């Protein structure tokens, strides 16, 4: 494979960005209410020219105030989950690692639910209250990874099968906790259990939250990207990387915290959407190779593309009802997981 | 060919990407300035959430997000202002013909927005706070009702009438309902209450808690629930029910069969023969309006009182002891409706309280 150059990196990312743009335009057009492609194009140009006031209120409201925020949410959540997935795969040196499969998303969901319950009790000011749920989700994710990591160790080494089994059991245990919390302690206003366990993008995010998510995503992804070259060396093994001058502890802590933030942010606004973090980094590795300097930005863009497509299917396939987007990703992702597992065994 | 090293490139990338996202969010922010339906005649009212909401003085395009609210609008005679309701709004039958905006728990925001409502009605019990927040973000005014007792059903109906600027209709309706309730209380007098098991869902067995409006409705009808729970929709074991041995089983009519079929389906479940009420066929099937906090509730209370205390209502035809098939002529004819409520009740009891 030819060496990765700055030019090639930008070229590839630009191609992915163009695909993302096309997917977003298609997603803006599709939905429960019909919008013509011509009207959509005209309105988009008006937005770019900053003349949004002249957009007909009817479709402007639906396309720009309902669909666009949801698509932006799908972009941030998809990108976060994919980068988190790629990071966990590097950190645990296991290509089957994924926030959902390892129970980390469920941990973040439990954190979110507890935070929402606390928030309801405390009656805080709205600006501050908005931060509690993502923080609770981050804590839930961080604690769960630590637990799964220690469950997966045998004789001081991470054992692939033990890790996966530990993660799956943890996920099942945490799902039980979610069911328990939803049916006993939680009031009616914490969304349903299926929202947290299957994931959904149907709640319209306030702008301030989208902004917070965007900032969080770039900070965490940026932090992970600073370790990209080290992650490449880590693929060979911890000892080998250490001999090559990598500060393994530091890299692990940075990736661990940043990936927890990414998972926590995503789950706090959309519940546990599965398999995006597994499917997308694998697809990107197949196309672009396993160099993390390429893998991380391409996973971010690819994750955004994948989740926008999945959510568009979820929105339209049973319109006007919404399907949980996690059902769409799991229908594609679970068979793919089995395929990867079989291929590793043979 | 220059092979780049990680960090400086990372910084450039991060900065570029941040700028991109900032642009995107700004565009969204700009776009989502509320679609101001500029009406000069607005006023502030306090709703069931305890919020102060700004709503039009005379709302003319109303979307209802709960079957009970849809019924209430028809009862108040303002159905011409109702421009959309949910898939579950099936009473009165004309309500089925209104444009649909999806389910109670997951209404479609696009469908709501395209109807240009100037007021969306929700119930605190049945709808999600997320839906209300999303409508707030879109600049669509919402008003929530909250009724957990029969008195609150009447008072919240009257308050809704005030909000919709039809106070006199609300007063007439409310007074009529109060009068009928008072007449019923007088008739029941000091008759000992029947001990009943209200069945929300048979498998798993879900009954009602003491703080629900259904429990209150039972009390008004001269009955008492044997389940004494602070949870609203407690799951109870058959063992416990067998221990308490209710006088009667009370269930809401399904739309799929006759009252006898509903009962047979229950009686044939394994283990249910343990109950005296099942062996002696002491059961009452009432209109499914009992699970909706709407004015029709008073008719259900009357119906239930007649069926449980037939000796106190000698003039009413067709209320022979124990079984009273739904097709009997009664003062309040409730014809079976085509929609299968079974599925609706099921989804609701999983996701949130079973109140429609």
Contacts between the chains, C-beta under 8 A, distances in Angstrom:
chain1	res1	chain2	res2	distance
A	3	B	1	6.8
A	3	B	3	5.3
A	4	B	3	7.3
A	4	B	4	7.7
A	5	B	1	5.6
A	5	B	2	6.6
A	5	B	3	6.7
A	5	B	4	6.9
A	6	B	2	6.8
A	6	B	4	4.5
A	6	B	9	6.1
A	9	B	4	7.6
A	9	B	9	7.4
A	31	B	110	5.6
A	32	B	108	5.0
A	32	B	110	4.6
A	32	B	111	5.5
A	33	B	110	4.6
A	33	B	111	6.7
A	33	B	113	7.9
A	33	B	114	4.9
A	47	B	27	5.9
A	47	B	30	7.5
A	47	B	31	6.3
A	50	B	30	7.6
A	52	B	30	5.8
A	52	B	31	5.7
A	57	B	35	5.4
A	58	B	114	6.8
A	58	B	116	7.7
A	60	B	31	7.3
A	60	B	35	7.6
A	61	B	35	4.7
A	61	B	113	5.1
A	61	B	138	7.0
A	62	B	110	5.0
A	62	B	113	5.4
A	62	B	114	6.2
A	64	B	28	7.4
A	64	B	31	3.6
A	64	B	32	6.8
A	65	B	31	6.2
A	65	B	32	4.7
A	65	B	35	6.9
A	65	B	113	7.5
A	65	B	137	7.7
A	65	B	138	5.6
A	66	B	109	5.0
A	66	B	110	5.5
A	66	B	113	6.2
A	66	B	138	7.1
A	67	B	110	7.5
A	68	B	27	7.9
A	68	B	28	5.5
A	68	B	31	6.4
A	68	B	32	8.0
A	69	B	28	5.7
A	69	B	32	6.6
A	72	B	24	6.2
A	72	B	25	7.2
A	72	B	28	5.9
A	188	B	125	6.8
A	188	B	128	7.9
A	188	B	352	5.2
A	188	B	353	5.9
A	189	B	128	6.5
A	189	B	129	4.1
A	189	B	130	7.9
A	191	B	128	6.3
A	191	B	130	6.1
A	192	B	105	7.0
A	192	B	350	7.3
A	192	B	351	3.9
A	192	B	352	6.3
A	193	B	350	7.7
A	193	B	351	7.5
A	194	B	350	7.7
A	194	B	351	6.8
A	202	B	106	6.5
A	203	B	130	4.6
A	203	B	133	7.6
A	203	B	134	6.4
A	204	B	109	6.5
A	204	B	133	7.4
A	204	B	134	3.7
A	204	B	137	5.3
A	204	B	138	7.3
A	206	B	133	7.6
A	206	B	137	5.8
A	207	B	25	6.8
A	207	B	28	6.4
A	207	B	29	4.7
A	207	B	32	6.4
A	210	B	25	5.7
A	210	B	28	6.8
A	211	B	25	5.3
A	214	B	18	7.9
A	214	B	21	4.5
A	214	B	22	7.5
A	214	B	24	8.0
A	214	B	25	5.9
A	217	B	21	7.8
A	218	B	14	5.9
A	218	B	17	6.1
A	218	B	18	5.0
A	218	B	21	6.8
A	221	B	14	7.5
A	222	B	10	6.4
A	222	B	11	7.8
A	222	B	14	4.1
A	225	B	6	7.2
A	225	B	10	4.2
A	225	B	13	6.9
A	225	B	14	7.1
A	226	B	6	6.6
A	226	B	7	5.8
A	226	B	10	5.5
A	227	B	6	7.9
A	228	B	6	5.1
A	228	B	10	7.1
A	229	B	5	7.0
A	229	B	6	4.3
A	293	B	4	7.8
A	293	B	6	6.1
A	293	B	9	7.5
A	297	B	13	6.4
A	319	B	108	7.1
A	320	B	100	6.9
A	320	B	101	6.8
A	320	B	102	4.4
A	320	B	108	3.9
A	320	B	110	7.7
A	320	B	111	5.1
A	321	B	102	5.6
A	321	B	103	6.3
A	321	B	106	6.4
A	321	B	108	7.3
A	322	B	102	7.7
A	322	B	106	5.2
A	322	B	108	7.1
